[in-house]
Amino acid sequence: MSDYINIINFVVWAIVPLILSLVLCFSLFCLPEKAAEPKVRASARAGKFAGLIGLILFIITQENRQFAFSFKIPSYDFDLWPTLIGASVGFFVYGVFSFVKPARSIGIFVLAIVGSTSIALYSYFFISGLSTAILFGTLGILMGVLFFEAVLPVLLPEAAKESEDENKK
């Protein structure tokens, strides 16, 4: 039983915050690529700051809530709807993002990722009542993005090559 508790503690206090932190750091420091046009970089930079302002607005609205950091392991029941909605949103938004990546609309994508992951991290540690829906929604978005990367990029380049071959004929 003690080993099981240690595994749960490791997952709850190390793995989940690490995943959310890595997504946040990636969106803050690696989007867009260095070779992107200045307008695209400006759009992404605006999205980053807007996401952080969203976090500040969220924290300000929590003023009257009782919150405190606790080492007590939160109890999460699997929340299917936020996970499915998040996965659908992540899949759809990342699919659109894949086609408009070099465009200025990257700022909207960065805004959504920075805002949702920073709010999820804050809620995960300080607001137990909201953390379930926010956490499962954010991880659902990540699942949708990863599902898109796992399935469609394999199919899309082949479809693009086929259409190019047809156009050459």
Secondary structure, 3 states (H helix, E strand, C coil): CHHHHHHHHHHHHHHHHHHHHHHHHHHHHCCCCCCCCHHHHHHHHHHHHHHHHHHHHHHHHCCCCCCCCCCCCCCCCCCHHHHHHHHHHHHHHHHHHHHHCCCCCHHHHHHHHHHHHHHHHHHHHHCHHHHHHHHHHHHHHHHHHHHHHHHHHHHHHHHHHHHHHHHHC
